[in-house]
Amino acid sequence: MAGAAGLAVLGNLCASHAARRAEAALLAPVEFAQVPSGALFGAILFGVRPGWPLAAGVALGGLGRLHRPP
């Protein structure tokens, strides 16, 4: 448990460091990818089936990602 907590802290530190140094448009796809990957890991590791709100949110987010202003 302590090892997982240490990795979580390290991941958050890396994410905050990246947020300070990079543009938000560069980091947005990485942040968005956490939602479907978290659902996938939850389904594989814990047998949790994601519902339609998650699928709708991922689909809308993907559509929003496709439409970027020039």
C-alpha positions, 0 to 999 in steps of 0.5 A: 500500500505504501508503494502504491501511495509513493507511486501516486505521489510521484505521478502527481508531482510529474503531472504538476511539473508538466503542467507548469512547463508545457502548454495546456493544449499539449497536456489535454489529450493526456489528461483526457486519456485518464478517463477511458483508461481508468474505466478500462483498468477498473473493468479488467482489475475489479470487474466494474462495468462502466455505464452509459454516462461514461461512454457518452462523456468519452464520445463527447470529449473525443468529438470535442478533441476533433474540432479544434479552432484554428 
